[in-house]
Amino acid sequence: MDTSKETALKNLGIKPGNKIILSIDGGGIRGIFTLQLLKRLEELAGSPCYEWCDMVAGTSTGAIIAGLILSRNDAVTIEELYIKLVARVFTKRSVFANRFYNPPAFDKKNYRNLLKTLLGNSTLGELNLANGLDCLFTSKDMAAGEETFFSCINNNGNIQGTYKSALLRGVMEATMSAPTYFSPLERFVDGGTTTYNNPVGSAVLEALFYGGAGKYKQDELTVFSFGTATSLRFVDPAKAGNPKGPDTLFWLNYVMDETSKDASEMQVDLFRGGLIAGLDFRRFQLSLDTAAIHKLPDKKIEHIPEVEADWLHELPDEVLAHIDMSDVSRFPLMKTIGEAAADYICPPEESSLPLADRKGNWFKYDLLDPVSHRGALVTAHGNVDAIKSHLSNPDWIDSQPTS
């Protein structure tokens, strides 16, 4: 084992000899949040991810980050490139372009040109051979009616992958072509349109049971799964039948958002529940609401138009819950939230202490709440007593509206 990987495994509390998968969710501009965690991860590891990871996986904005890792860029460099990409990718198609009334909202021309400049015409197979990194990216194939997994794995000298000859820049465009935001890449739209916004399950399956079978072993595998911060929709039960705003737009957004979130959480729960015995699984995610934000260290924020808040802890739920994936004006805020989350995981005041004396998480284990055994920074609201009372009462059921 080379010294950089040996040091990284030791610093991250990973069993010697384990292989490592790094998986990153989709989320538009919110990927800047994840980059703050990756920068801190690399600081702790002592070297860039590409030197000690064995596989990178990503969907949409997560695929942009993973693709840049595959091209041997460290997290600091990726942040610089990512800022340029975000400025280019969310270029309005015209003054009249709109997601709902005149889609798509944005033009991909500048983004495509920048990807070509950055990546040239390198294929997944060429990058795999040159850089020693396996990969997986997701995209929805509308013509086939199924998800496509662009994967490439070097298994004992045999380069596995149906699409190993695909250009990385083409794959990165396919996976981020979110409907209504961007036009499809011919038959392909964003990999996160259904249930693969979090690609971690696909990456683990590819590694253990498909292209990587034999190379990757479940009891010798560490998986880092990074979210991009998620906006949860908490709807008042009394208003669920008549949501605010046009019903069609509300339900369109609700169903699309909640489908991918629930699918993501189901994968995380399955891995946390030990479905794959011996797997070292570590998930890092945050929900954008005051309950989660108040767990983070408070930080000064840049001025937000029409919002009277100078600090993270002053932000109301109405602002946090509506950070859209394309809202470039919230880009600096998401960066600050990411920095605060990094400080929550790796408290700065502990940075000079020996690893054994640090009390923070330091990316050494799954980010869990010790009581609920769910994500420590992911909020969930529920009223079990009320639900039990209502659904056990025939009069209450019969009193509810039917239309």
KEKE-3310 file (N, C-alpha, C; in steps of 0.2 Angstrom, whole numbers, plus 5000, padded with zeros to 4 digits):
npx = (5004:5003:5011:5003:4990:4990:4992:4980:4970:4973:4971:4958:4952:4950:4950:4965:4969:4956:4945:4939:4925:4918:4904:4893:4878:4866:4860:4861:4866:4869:4879:4890:4890:4893:4907:4913:4914:4921:4933:4938:4938:4949:4959:4960:4963:4975:4979:4974:4957:4958:4970:4968:4955:4945:4935:4924:4908:4893:4879:4871:4875:4883:4890:4897:4907:4912:4917:4927:4936:4939:4947:4958:4959:4961:4950:4950:4954:4944:4933:4936:4935:4922:4914:4916:4909:4896:4892:4892:4883:4870:4864:4853:4841:4833:4826:4813:4812:4807:4804:4792:4782:4789:4799:4816:4823:4836:4852:4863:4875:4887:4891:4893:4904:4914:4916:4922:4933:4939:4940:4943:4942:4942:4939:4929:4936:4949:4953:4951:4962:4973:4972:4969:4956:4940:4923:4906:4892:4875:4861:4845:4838:4827:4822:4824:4817:4823:4835:4852:4868:4883:4897:4914:4926:4942:4946:4957:4965:4957:4946:4931:4914:4901:4899:4912:4919:4913:4913:4919:4914:4903:4895:4894:4886:4875:4870:4867:4856:4843:4825:4815:4824:4835:4838:4836:4850:4849:4843:4844:4841:4843:4851:4845:4831:4822:4824:4837:4845:4853:4867:4873:4868:4868:4882:4888:4882:4887:4901:4901:4894:4893:4903:4914:4915:4923:4935:4931:4926:4913:4916:4928:4927:4924:4912:4910:4896:4890:4878:4870:4864:4847:4831:4818:4800:4788:4772:4758:4746:4732:4732:4736:4727:4724:4736:4747:4747:4747:4739:4744:4757:4763:4761:4768:4782:4782:4781:4791:4802:4801:4801:4814:4821:4815:4819:4833:4834:4830:4839:4850:4845:4845:4858:4863:4856:4863:4861:4870:4882:4896:4900:4907:4899:4897:4888:4884:4874:4863:4848:4839:4833:4828:4829:4840:4850:4853:4860:4872:4888:4886:4887:4893:4884:4883:4874:4857:4845:4830:4830:4831:4844:4859:4867:4869:4860:4849:4842:4826:4814:4807:4816:4826:4820:4818:4828:4833:4839:4844:4846:4857:4859:4859:4871:4883:4878:4875:4888:4893:4885:4890:4903:4900:4894:4905:4913:4906:4907:4921:4927:4935:4943:4948:4957:4971:4973:4979:4973:4966:4962:4952:4935:4925:4916:4925:4925:4926:4916:4899:4887:4877:4862:4862:4851:4839:4845:4845:4850:4860:4859:4848:4832:4816:4799:4785:4770:4766:4757:4745:4743:4740:4729:4720:4719:4714:4701:4685:4676:4683:4690:4679:4675:4683:4687:4682:4684)
npy = (4994:5011:5025:5037:5033:5024:5032:5040:5031:5028:5040:5042:5032:5020:5003:4994:4990:4991:4994:5009:5018:5033:5042:5054:5064:5071:5089:5102:5119:5117:5108:5115:5115:5102:5102:5109:5100:5090:5096:5097:5084:5079:5087:5081:5068:5070:5070:5071:5065:5057:5050:5040:5035:5022:5020:5032:5040:5047:5058:5070:5086:5080:5071:5080:5084:5071:5067:5077:5073:5061:5065:5068:5080:5090:5094:5108:5113:5108:5116:5128:5126:5122:5133:5141:5132:5132:5146:5146:5135:5139:5148:5159:5154:5163:5179:5176:5163:5150:5138:5132:5138:5141:5131:5124:5132:5135:5137:5126:5128:5136:5129:5116:5119:5123:5111:5104:5111:5109:5095:5089:5076:5064:5047:5037:5024:5027:5037:5029:5020:5028:5035:5026:5025:5018:5021:5027:5034:5041:5041:5045:5036:5040:5034:5021:5019:5017:5017:5022:5016:5023:5015:5011:4999:4993:4978:4967:4970:4969:4979:4984:4988:4993:5006:5011:5017:5029:5047:5057:5070:5070:5061:5068:5079:5072:5067:5078:5084:5091:5089:5103:5112:5110:5106:5089:5078:5072:5057:5056:5061:5070:5060:5060:5061:5051:5039:5039:5050:5049:5040:5030:5016:5010:5011:5003:4991:4989:4988:4976:4966:4966:4973:4975:4963:4952:4960:4970:4968:4965:4965:4972:4985:5002:5015:5031:5042:5056:5069:5083:5093:5095:5101:5099:5096:5101:5099:5106:5096:5100:5107:5100:5095:5107:5114:5129:5140:5136:5121:5111:5114:5113:5100:5094:5098:5093:5079:5075:5079:5073:5059:5056:5060:5051:5039:5040:5040:5027:5019:5023:5019:5005:5001:5006:4998:4986:4977:4973:4964:4968:4979:4995:5009:5026:5040:5057:5070:5084:5092:5106:5116:5125:5117:5108:5117:5124:5116:5117:5126:5143:5155:5170:5177:5181:5196:5193:5197:5205:5198:5198:5194:5191:5181:5163:5156:5165:5163:5160:5146:5148:5153:5144:5132:5135:5135:5134:5122:5129:5142:5154:5165:5160:5153:5158:5157:5143:5139:5144:5137:5124:5125:5127:5115:5107:5111:5106:5093:5091:5098:5114:5118:5106:5102:5102:5092:5075:5062:5052:5058:5067:5072:5075:5070:5068:5062:5048:5039:5034:5047:5049:5051:5047:5042:5041:5034:5039:5051:5063:5076:5078:5082:5076:5077:5072:5064:5053:5049:5056:5051:5038:5039:5045:5036:5025:5028:5027:5037:5048:5045:5044:5057:5065:5075:5070:5075)
npz = (5000:4996:5004:5005:5004:5015:5026:5025:5027:5040:5047:5044:5051:5045:5042:5039:5022:5017:5003:4995:4992:4986:4986:4979:4980:4969:4967:4962:4963:4977:4978:4982:4996:4999:4994:5004:5014:5008:5006:5020:5023:5015:5020:5033:5029:5023:5010:4993:4987:4976:4977:4987:4986:4979:4970:4962:4963:4956:4954:4943:4950:4959:4951:4943:4952:4956:4944:4941:4952:4947:4936:4943:4952:4966:4981:4983:4971:4963:4969:4964:4950:4950:4954:4942:4933:4938:4936:4923:4919:4924:4914:4908:4896:4888:4889:4891:4895:4906:4919:4920:4911:4899:4896:4892:4906:4906:4896:4889:4882:4885:4896:4891:4882:4892:4899:4888:4887:4899:4900:4888:4876:4884:4888:4899:4901:4897:4907:4918:4917:4916:4929:4939:4945:4948:4942:4943:4936:4935:4924:4917:4905:4893:4881:4883:4895:4907:4920:4916:4920:4919:4920:4925:4928:4933:4934:4939:4929:4918:4910:4914:4909:4900:4894:4893:4883:4882:4882:4896:4897:4890:4898:4909:4906:4902:4914:4921:4915:4919:4918:4913:4918:4910:4893:4886:4884:4870:4872:4885:4902:4918:4930:4943:4942:4946:4956:4959:4963:4974:4972:4979:4982:4969:4966:4976:4973:4960:4963:4971:4966:4952:4939:4948:4955:4966:4965:4974:4991:5003:5017:5017:5014:5013:5013:5008:5009:5003:5005:4997:5005:5009:5005:5015:5015:5025:5028:5034:5042:5041:5030:5019:5009:5002:4997:4997:4984:4966:4963:4954:4951:4964:4967:4957:4960:4973:4972:4963:4971:4983:4980:4976:4988:4997:4991:4993:5007:5010:5004:5012:5025:5023:5022:5034:5042:5041:5031:5021:5027:5037:5030:5030:5032:5029:5031:5026:5029:5028:5033:5027:5038:5052:5064:5061:5057:5068:5076:5071:5072:5074:5061:5052:5039:5021:5015:5012:5000:5005:5017:5034:5041:5049:5053:5053:5062:5063:5052:5045:5043:5031:5022:5022:5018:5004:4996:4981:4968:4957:4961:4961:4968:4981:4983:4990:5003:5004:5004:5016:5025:5022:5027:5040:5043:5041:5052:5062:5061:5062:5074:5075:5086:5091:5082:5084:5093:5096:5086:5093:5104:5100:5100:5091:5076:5065:5052:5055:5057:5054:5052:5064:5074:5091:5098:5089:5079:5066:5053:5060:5057:5050:5050:5056:5057:5066:5073:5082:5092:5089:5076:5079:5087:5078:5067:5072:5075:5069:5067:5066:5054:5045:5045:5037:5023:5006:4994)
capx = (5000:5007:5011:4997:4983:4990:4991:4973:4966:4974:4968:4950:4949:4948:4953:4970:4968:4950:4944:4935:4920:4916:4898:4890:4872:4864:4858:4862:4871:4870:4885:4896:4890:4897:4914:4916:4915:4927:4940:4940:4940:4956:4964:4961:4966:4982:4980:4968:4953:4960:4976:4966:4949:4946:4929:4920:4901:4889:4873:4870:4880:4888:4894:4902:4912:4915:4921:4933:4940:4942:4952:4964:4958:4959:4944:4951:4954:4937:4929:4937:4932:4914:4911:4915:4904:4889:4891:4890:4878:4864:4864:4846:4840:4831:4822:4806:4813:4804:4804:4785:4778:4793:4805:4819:4825:4843:4855:4869:4880:4893:4893:4896:4911:4918:4918:4926:4940:4942:4941:4944:4938:4944:4934:4930:4941:4956:4954:4952:4969:4978:4972:4968:4950:4934:4918:4899:4888:4869:4857:4839:4837:4820:4820:4824:4813:4826:4841:4858:4874:4889:4902:4920:4930:4948:4945:4962:4968:4951:4942:4924:4910:4897:4901:4919:4922:4910:4917:4917:4911:4896:4892:4893:4881:4869:4868:4864:4851:4837:4820:4812:4829:4839:4836:4839:4855:4846:4838:4846:4840:4846:4850:4841:4824:4817:4826:4845:4848:4859:4869:4877:4866:4871:4889:4890:4880:4892:4907:4901:4890:4894:4909:4919:4914:4930:4940:4928:4923:4909:4919:4934:4925:4922:4909:4908:4891:4889:4872:4871:4859:4841:4825:4812:4794:4784:4766:4753:4741:4726:4733:4738:4722:4724:4742:4748:4749:4743:4740:4748:4765:4764:4762:4774:4788:4782:4782:4798:4807:4800:4803:4821:4823:4813:4823:4839:4834:4829:4846:4854:4843:4847:4865:4864:4853:4867:4859:4877:4886:4903:4901:4909:4896:4897:4883:4885:4869:4860:4842:4839:4828:4831:4831:4846:4855:4854:4865:4879:4891:4884:4892:4891:4882:4882:4867:4852:4840:4824:4830:4834:4848:4866:4870:4865:4855:4844:4838:4819:4813:4804:4821:4830:4816:4817:4835:4832:4845:4847:4846:4863:4860:4860:4877:4887:4874:4876:4895:4894:4882:4894:4908:4898:4894:4912:4916:4902:4910:4928:4928:4942:4946:4951:4962:4978:4974:4980:4967:4963:4959:4946:4928:4920:4916:4931:4923:4928:4910:4893:4884:4871:4859:4863:4844:4835:4849:4845:4855:4861:4858:4842:4826:4810:4793:4780:4766:4764:4751:4740:4741:4737:4722:4715:4718:4710:4695:4681:4672:4688:4691:4673:4674:4688:4685:4683:4686)
capy = (5000:5017:5029:5042:5029:5021:5038:5042:5026:5028:5046:5042:5027:5014:4996:4994:4986:4992:4999:5015:5021:5040:5043:5061:5065:5077:5094:5108:5123:5115:5105:5119:5113:5096:5103:5111:5093:5086:5100:5095:5077:5079:5090:5076:5062:5071:5069:5072:5059:5053:5046:5035:5032:5016:5022:5038:5039:5054:5060:5077:5090:5075:5068:5085:5084:5065:5067:5081:5069:5056:5068:5070:5086:5090:5097:5115:5115:5107:5121:5134:5124:5121:5140:5143:5128:5135:5152:5144:5130:5142:5153:5159:5153:5169:5183:5173:5156:5148:5131:5129:5140:5141:5127:5124:5138:5137:5135:5122:5129:5138:5123:5111:5122:5123:5104:5102:5114:5106:5087:5086:5070:5058:5042:5034:5019:5031:5040:5023:5017:5033:5037:5021:5026:5016:5026:5026:5039:5039:5045:5042:5035:5041:5030:5014:5018:5014:5021:5020:5017:5023:5013:5008:4996:4989:4972:4963:4971:4969:4985:4982:4993:4994:5012:5013:5022:5036:5053:5059:5076:5068:5058:5073:5082:5068:5066:5084:5088:5090:5092:5110:5116:5110:5101:5082:5076:5067:5052:5056:5067:5070:5054:5060:5062:5047:5036:5038:5056:5047:5034:5025:5009:5008:5011:4997:4985:4988:4986:4970:4961:4967:4974:4974:4957:4949:4965:4973:4963:4968:4966:4975:4991:5008:5019:5038:5044:5063:5073:5090:5096:5094:5105:5095:5099:5099:5101:5106:5091:5103:5111:5095:5095:5113:5118:5136:5141:5132:5114:5107:5116:5111:5092:5092:5098:5088:5072:5074:5080:5068:5053:5056:5060:5044:5033:5041:5038:5020:5016:5024:5015:4998:5001:5007:4992:4980:4972:4970:4963:4970:4985:5001:5014:5033:5045:5064:5074:5090:5095:5114:5119:5128:5112:5106:5122:5126:5111:5119:5132:5149:5159:5176:5176:5187:5199:5190:5202:5204:5194:5202:5190:5192:5174:5157:5154:5169:5162:5156:5140:5150:5154:5138:5127:5137:5136:5130:5119:5133:5148:5155:5170:5157:5150:5160:5154:5136:5138:5145:5131:5119:5127:5126:5108:5104:5112:5102:5086:5091:5105:5117:5118:5100:5100:5102:5087:5069:5059:5048:5063:5071:5070:5076:5064:5068:5057:5042:5035:5037:5053:5046:5053:5041:5040:5039:5031:5042:5056:5067:5083:5077:5083:5073:5079:5067:5064:5046:5048:5059:5047:5032:5040:5046:5031:5020:5031:5027:5043:5053:5043:5046:5065:5068:5076:5065:5078)
capz = (5000:4995:5010:5005:5006:5022:5030:5024:5031:5047:5049:5044:5055:5041:5042:5033:5016:5014:4997:4997:4988:4987:4982:4980:4978:4965:4971:4959:4966:4983:4978:4985:5002:4999:4993:5010:5018:5005:5008:5026:5023:5012:5025:5038:5026:5022:5003:4989:4987:4970:4979:4991:4984:4973:4966:4964:4960:4957:4950:4942:4952:4962:4945:4941:4957:4955:4937:4942:4956:4942:4932:4947:4955:4973:4982:4983:4964:4961:4971:4959:4944:4951:4954:4935:4930:4941:4933:4916:4918:4925:4910:4906:4889:4885:4894:4892:4897:4912:4920:4920:4906:4893:4897:4898:4909:4905:4890:4891:4877:4889:4901:4887:4880:4897:4900:4883:4888:4905:4900:4882:4874:4887:4889:4906:4901:4897:4914:4923:4916:4918:4936:4944:4949:4945:4943:4941:4935:4933:4920:4915:4897:4892:4876:4885:4900:4913:4922:4914:4924:4916:4925:4922:4933:4931:4938:4938:4922:4913:4910:4914:4908:4894:4891:4895:4878:4883:4884:4902:4897:4888:4903:4914:4903:4902:4921:4924:4911:4923:4915:4914:4919:4904:4888:4887:4879:4866:4876:4892:4907:4924:4934:4949:4941:4949:4963:4959:4965:4978:4968:4983:4981:4963:4967:4980:4969:4954:4965:4974:4962:4944:4937:4953:4959:4967:4967:4980:4996:5008:5024:5016:5010:5017:5008:5010:5005:5004:5003:4995:5009:5006:5008:5017:5014:5031:5026:5040:5040:5040:5023:5014:5004:4999:4997:4995:4977:4961:4965:4949:4952:4971:4967:4953:4964:4979:4970:4961:4976:4989:4977:4976:4995:5000:4989:4996:5014:5010:5003:5018:5030:5022:5023:5041:5045:5041:5025:5019:5033:5037:5026:5034:5029:5033:5027:5029:5025:5032:5030:5027:5042:5058:5069:5059:5056:5075:5078:5068:5074:5070:5057:5049:5032:5017:5015:5007:4999:5008:5022:5039:5045:5048:5055:5051:5067:5062:5046:5046:5039:5025:5018:5021:5014:4997:4992:4975:4965:4952:4964:4961:4973:4988:4982:4995:5009:5004:5005:5023:5028:5022:5032:5047:5044:5042:5059:5067:5060:5064:5078:5074:5093:5092:5076:5086:5097:5093:5083:5098:5109:5097:5102:5086:5072:5061:5047:5057:5057:5051:5056:5067:5081:5095:5100:5084:5074:5059:5052:5066:5055:5046:5054:5054:5061:5067:5079:5082:5096:5085:5071:5081:5089:5072:5062:5076:5076:5063:5067:5063:5047:5041:5045:5033:5016:5001:4988)
cpx = (5004:5006:5005:4991:4984:4989:4983:4969:4967:4970:4960:4947:4946:4952:4959:4968:4961:4950:4939:4931:4918:4910:4895:4883:4871:4861:4859:4867:4873:4876:4891:4896:4894:4905:4917:4918:4921:4933:4942:4942:4947:4961:4965:4965:4974:4984:4974:4964:4956:4966:4974:4959:4950:4940:4926:4913:4897:4883:4873:4876:4885:4892:4899:4908:4916:4920:4927:4938:4943:4947:4958:4964:4957:4953:4945:4951:4947:4932:4930:4934:4924:4911:4911:4910:4897:4887:4889:4884:4871:4863:4857:4846:4838:4827:4815:4806:4810:4803:4797:4781:4782:4799:4809:4822:4832:4846:4862:4875:4887:4895:4896:4903:4916:4921:4923:4933:4943:4944:4943:4939:4940:4939:4935:4935:4948:4958:4955:4959:4974:4978:4970:4961:4944:4929:4911:4896:4881:4865:4851:4838:4829:4817:4819:4819:4816:4832:4847:4864:4880:4895:4909:4925:4936:4948:4951:4965:4963:4946:4935:4920:4907:4899:4908:4922:4918:4914:4914:4913:4903:4892:4890:4887:4874:4866:4865:4859:4844:4831:4817:4818:4834:4836:4839:4846:4853:4841:4839:4844:4843:4845:4846:4833:4819:4820:4834:4848:4854:4861:4873:4875:4869:4878:4891:4888:4885:4899:4907:4899:4891:4901:4915:4919:4921:4935:4937:4925:4919:4912:4926:4932:4922:4919:4907:4902:4889:4883:4874:4867:4853:4836:4820:4805:4789:4777:4761:4747:4734:4726:4735:4733:4722:4730:4742:4750:4745:4745:4744:4755:4767:4766:4767:4780:4788:4784:4789:4803:4807:4802:4810:4824:4821:4818:4830:4839:4833:4835:4850:4852:4845:4854:4866:4861:4857:4865:4865:4882:4893:4905:4902:4905:4895:4893:4884:4880:4866:4853:4842:4833:4831:4833:4838:4851:4857:4859:4872:4882:4888:4889:4889:4890:4882:4875:4863:4847:4834:4824:4834:4838:4855:4870:4865:4859:4849:4840:4831:4819:4810:4810:4825:4827:4816:4823:4835:4838:4848:4847:4853:4864:4861:4867:4882:4884:4876:4884:4896:4891:4886:4900:4906:4897:4900:4915:4912:4905:4917:4929:4935:4946:4950:4956:4969:4979:4976:4973:4963:4960:4953:4940:4923:4920:4922:4931:4925:4922:4904:4890:4877:4869:4859:4856:4840:4838:4847:4850:4855:4859:4852:4836:4820:4805:4788:4776:4763:4758:4745:4738:4738:4730:4718:4714:4715:4703:4690:4678:4677:4689:4685:4672:4678:4685:4686:4685:4688)
cpy = (5006:5021:5034:5039:5026:5026:5040:5037:5027:5035:5046:5036:5021:5008:4996:4989:4987:4996:5004:5018:5028:5041:5050:5062:5071:5083:5101:5112:5121:5110:5108:5117:5107:5097:5105:5105:5090:5089:5098:5088:5076:5082:5084:5070:5063:5071:5070:5065:5055:5049:5040:5032:5026:5017:5028:5037:5046:5054:5067:5081:5086:5072:5073:5084:5077:5065:5071:5077:5064:5058:5071:5077:5086:5094:5105:5117:5114:5113:5127:5133:5124:5128:5142:5139:5131:5141:5151:5140:5134:5148:5153:5158:5159:5173:5180:5166:5155:5141:5128:5132:5141:5137:5125:5131:5140:5134:5132:5123:5131:5132:5118:5113:5122:5116:5102:5105:5110:5098:5085:5081:5064:5054:5040:5028:5022:5034:5034:5021:5022:5035:5032:5021:5023:5021:5023:5032:5037:5044:5041:5042:5035:5036:5023:5013:5015:5018:5018:5021:5017:5022:5011:5006:4992:4983:4967:4964:4971:4975:4984:4988:4994:5000:5015:5017:5028:5041:5055:5065:5075:5065:5063:5078:5078:5068:5072:5088:5087:5093:5098:5114:5116:5105:5094:5082:5070:5063:5053:5063:5065:5063:5054:5061:5057:5045:5036:5045:5054:5040:5029:5018:5006:5007:5004:4991:4984:4985:4978:4964:4961:4968:4973:4968:4953:4954:4969:4968:4967:4970:4969:4982:4996:5013:5026:5040:5052:5066:5080:5095:5096:5098:5100:5099:5097:5102:5100:5101:5094:5106:5106:5095:5101:5117:5125:5136:5136:5125:5110:5108:5113:5103:5090:5092:5094:5081:5070:5075:5074:5061:5052:5056:5053:5039:5034:5038:5030:5017:5017:5020:5007:4997:5001:5001:4986:4975:4969:4970:4964:4976:4991:5007:5020:5038:5052:5068:5079:5091:5103:5116:5121:5123:5110:5111:5124:5122:5113:5125:5138:5153:5165:5174:5182:5190:5195:5195:5200:5200:5197:5196:5191:5185:5168:5155:5159:5168:5158:5150:5142:5151:5148:5133:5129:5138:5131:5128:5124:5140:5151:5161:5167:5153:5152:5157:5147:5135:5139:5139:5125:5119:5125:5118:5104:5105:5108:5095:5086:5098:5108:5117:5111:5098:5099:5095:5080:5066:5055:5052:5067:5068:5071:5069:5063:5063:5050:5037:5038:5042:5052:5050:5046:5038:5037:5034:5033:5047:5061:5074:5083:5077:5079:5075:5073:5067:5058:5045:5050:5054:5040:5033:5041:5040:5025:5022:5031:5033:5048:5052:5046:5054:5068:5069:5071:5068:5085)
cpz = (5000:5002:5011:5007:5013:5027:5030:5028:5038:5050:5049:5048:5051:5042:5037:5028:5013:5008:4999:4991:4990:4983:4984:4977:4973:4970:4968:4962:4974:4984:4982:4993:5003:4998:5000:5015:5015:5006:5015:5027:5020:5017:5031:5035:5025:5014:4999:4988:4981:4972:4983:4990:4979:4968:4968:4960:4961:4952:4950:4945:4956:4957:4943:4946:4957:4949:4938:4947:4951:4938:4936:4949:4962:4975:4982:4975:4961:4963:4966:4953:4944:4951:4946:4932:4932:4937:4926:4915:4919:4921:4907:4898:4885:4891:4896:4895:4904:4913:4918:4913:4899:4894:4891:4900:4907:4899:4892:4887:4881:4893:4896:4884:4885:4899:4895:4884:4894:4904:4893:4880:4877:4889:4897:4906:4901:4904:4919:4923:4918:4926:4941:4948:4945:4946:4941:4941:4933:4928:4918:4907:4896:4886:4878:4891:4907:4914:4919:4919:4920:4921:4921:4928:4930:4936:4936:4931:4916:4914:4909:4913:4901:4890:4893:4890:4878:4885:4891:4902:4894:4894:4908:4912:4904:4909:4924:4920:4914:4919:4918:4916:4913:4899:4889:4883:4875:4870:4883:4896:4913:4928:4940:4948:4944:4956:4963:4960:4970:4975:4972:4982:4975:4963:4970:4976:4963:4957:4968:4970:4954:4942:4941:4957:4960:4969:4974:4985:5001:5014:5023:5012:5014:5011:5012:5006:5007:5001:5001:4999:5006:5010:5009:5017:5020:5030:5032:5038:5038:5033:5018:5008:5000:5000:4995:4988:4972:4962:4961:4950:4959:4970:4963:4956:4970:4977:4968:4966:4981:4986:4978:4983:4998:4998:4992:5003:5014:5009:5009:5024:5029:5024:5031:5045:5045:5036:5022:5024:5032:5033:5031:5030:5033:5028:5031:5025:5030:5029:5032:5031:5048:5063:5068:5059:5063:5079:5076:5072:5070:5067:5053:5042:5028:5017:5010:5006:5002:5014:5028:5043:5043:5050:5053:5055:5067:5056:5048:5042:5032:5020:5017:5017:5007:4994:4986:4972:4960:4955:4966:4967:4980:4988:4988:5002:5010:5006:5013:5027:5028:5026:5039:5048:5045:5049:5064:5067:5063:5067:5077:5081:5094:5087:5079:5091:5093:5091:5089:5104:5107:5099:5097:5081:5067:5055:5048:5057:5055:5056:5058:5073:5085:5098:5095:5079:5067:5059:5057:5064:5050:5050:5051:5059:5061:5073:5080:5086:5093:5080:5073:5084:5083:5068:5066:5078:5070:5062:5063:5055:5042:5040:5040:5026:5011:4994:4989)
residu = (MET:ASP:THR:SER:LYS:GLU:THR:ALA:LEU:LYS:ASN:LEU:GLY:ILE:LYS:PRO:GLY:ASN:LYS:ILE:ILE:LEU:SER:ILE:ASP:GLY:GLY:GLY:ILE:ARG:GLY:ILE:PHE:THR:LEU:GLN:LEU:LEU:LYS:ARG:LEU:GLU:GLU:LEU:ALA:GLY:SER:PRO:CYS:TYR:GLU:TRP:CYS:ASP:MET:VAL:ALA:GLY:THR:SER:THR:GLY:ALA:ILE:ILE:ALA:GLY:LEU:ILE:LEU:SER:ARG:ASN:ASP:ALA:VAL:THR:ILE:GLU:GLU:LEU:TYR:ILE:LYS:LEU:VAL:ALA:ARG:VAL:PHE:THR:LYS:ARG:SER:VAL:PHE:ALA:ASN:ARG:PHE:TYR:ASN:PRO:PRO:ALA:PHE:ASP:LYS:LYS:ASN:TYR:ARG:ASN:LEU:LEU:LYS:THR:LEU:LEU:GLY:ASN:SER:THR:LEU:GLY:GLU:LEU:ASN:LEU:ALA:ASN:GLY:LEU:ASP:CYS:LEU:PHE:THR:SER:LYS:ASP:MET:ALA:ALA:GLY:GLU:GLU:THR:PHE:PHE:SER:CYS:ILE:ASN:ASN:ASN:GLY:ASN:ILE:GLN:GLY:THR:TYR:LYS:SER:ALA:LEU:LEU:ARG:GLY:VAL:MET:GLU:ALA:THR:MET:SER:ALA:PRO:THR:TYR:PHE:SER:PRO:LEU:GLU:ARG:PHE:VAL:ASP:GLY:GLY:THR:THR:THR:TYR:ASN:ASN:PRO:VAL:GLY:SER:ALA:VAL:LEU:GLU:ALA:LEU:PHE:TYR:GLY:GLY:ALA:GLY:LYS:TYR:LYS:GLN:ASP:GLU:LEU:THR:VAL:PHE:SER:PHE:GLY:THR:ALA:THR:SER:LEU:ARG:PHE:VAL:ASP:PRO:ALA:LYS:ALA:GLY:ASN:PRO:LYS:GLY:PRO:ASP:THR:LEU:PHE:TRP:LEU:ASN:TYR:VAL:MET:ASP:GLU:THR:SER:LYS:ASP:ALA:SER:GLU:MET:GLN:VAL:ASP:LEU:PHE:ARG:GLY:GLY:LEU:ILE:ALA:GLY:LEU:ASP:PHE:ARG:ARG:PHE:GLN:LEU:SER:LEU:ASP:THR:ALA:ALA:ILE:HIS:LYS:LEU:PRO:ASP:LYS:LYS:ILE:GLU:HIS:ILE:PRO:GLU:VAL:GLU:ALA:ASP:TRP:LEU:HIS:GLU:LEU:PRO:ASP:GLU:VAL:LEU:ALA:HIS:ILE:ASP:MET:SER:ASP:VAL:SER:ARG:PHE:PRO:LEU:MET:LYS:THR:ILE:GLY:GLU:ALA:ALA:ALA:ASP:TYR:ILE:CYS:PRO:PRO:GLU:GLU:SER:SER:LEU:PRO:LEU:ALA:ASP:ARG:LYS:GLY:ASN:TRP:PHE:LYS:TYR:ASP:LEU:LEU:ASP:PRO:VAL:SER:HIS:ARG:GLY:ALA:LEU:VAL:THR:ALA:HIS:GLY:ASN:VAL:ASP:ALA:ILE:LYS:SER:HIS:LEU:SER:ASN:PRO:ASP:TRP:ILE:ASP:SER:GLN:PRO:THR:SER)
# end
